[in-house]
Amino acid sequence: MDKTKALKVGDHIIFVDEKRVAHDALVETWWLGATYVDGKAIANDSIEKFEREFGEGKRPAVNLVFISDDPDHRDQYGGQKVHKGSVIHGDVQTPPRLGNYWLFASEL
């Protein structure tokens, strides 16, 4: 994983739901915290900067969206969008992971 890569809205991640089913998802918001310089908040924009502030191996929470594969959640346009908020990274959960977390695709 390139920790210097900028984290952007629209980034592809994997969301693992409460049934431990993995879904391709898109980031709506990164909860990155902030670094303060001269009293002004400067948003962290990479894992590297996030780790400097919050500790090695830490990952931000996200708001995300994915397309439901549940047949009961389909309409004439296809699968319905599902939004999840403040989703934590899978490393925050103690194994076995119970679901409702995100991962980078390279971590799956």
C-alpha positions in Angstrom: 0.0 0.0 0.0 1.3 3.4 -0.9 0.8 5.4 2.3 1.7 8.7 0.5 -1.2 8.4 -2.0 -3.8 11.1 -1.5 -7.1 9.8 -0.1 -10.0 11.1 -2.2 -13.7 11.0 -2.3 -14.6 8.3 -4.8 -11.7 6.0 -3.9 -12.5 2.3 -4.3 -12.5 0.3 -1.1 -14.1 -3.0 0.1 -17.0 -2.9 2.6 -17.6 -6.1 4.6 -21.2 -6.1 5.9 -22.7 -7.7 9.1 -23.0 -11.0 7.3 -19.3 -10.9 6.4 -20.1 -10.4 2.7 -17.6 -8.2 0.9 -18.9 -5.4 -1.4 -17.1 -3.0 -3.8 -17.7 0.4 -2.4 -16.9 4.1 -3.0 -15.7 6.6 -0.4 -18.1 9.5 0.2 -16.1 11.0 3.1 -12.8 10.2 4.8 -12.8 11.0 8.5 -9.2 12.0 8.6 -8.9 14.3 11.6 -6.7 17.4 11.1 -3.3 18.8 11.7 -3.2 22.4 13.1 -0.7 25.0 11.9 -0.9 28.5 13.3 -4.4 27.8 14.6 -5.8 26.6 11.2 -6.9 23.1 10.6 -5.1 21.5 7.6 -6.8 18.2 6.7 -4.7 15.1 6.5 -4.7 13.8 3.0 -2.9 10.5 3.2 -2.5 7.4 5.4 1.1 8.6 6.1 -0.1 11.9 7.5 -3.0 10.2 9.4 -0.5 7.8 11.0 1.8 10.6 12.1 -1.1 12.2 14.0 -2.9 9.1 15.3 -0.3 6.3 15.4 1.3 3.7 13.2 -1.2 1.3 11.6 -4.2 3.5 12.4 -6.8 4.0 9.6 -9.5 6.6 9.2 -13.2 5.9 9.3 -15.2 6.5 6.2 -18.7 7.2 4.9 -19.3 4.9 1.9 -21.8 3.8 -0.7 -22.3 0.4 -2.4 -24.9 -1.3 -4.6 -27.0 -3.8 -2.8 -26.9 -7.4 -4.2 -30.0 -8.3 -2.2 -32.8 -9.3 -4.6 -35.3 -7.6 -2.4 -33.5 -4.3 -2.9 -33.8 -4.1 -6.7 -35.9 -1.9 -8.9 -36.2 -1.0 -12.6 -32.8 0.8 -12.3 -31.0 -2.2 -10.8 -29.6 -2.6 -7.3 -30.4 0.1 -4.8 -27.6 2.2 -3.3 -26.7 1.6 0.3 -25.0 4.3 2.4 -23.0 3.5 5.5 -21.6 6.1 7.8 -18.6 6.2 10.1 -17.4 2.8 9.1 -14.2 1.7 10.8 -11.2 0.0 9.3 -11.1 -3.8 9.8 -8.0 -3.6 11.9 -9.9 -1.8 14.6 -11.9 -5.0 15.3 -10.4 -7.8 17.3 -10.4 -11.0 15.3 -12.5 -12.6 14.3 -13.8 -9.6 12.5 -17.6 -9.4 12.8 -18.5 -7.2 9.9 -19.4 -3.6 9.2 -15.8 -2.5 8.4 -13.8 -1.4 5.4 -10.5 -2.5 3.8 -8.3 -1.4 0.9 -8.8 -3.9 -1.9 -5.1 -4.9 -1.4 -5.9 -6.0 2.2 -8.7 -8.4 1.3 
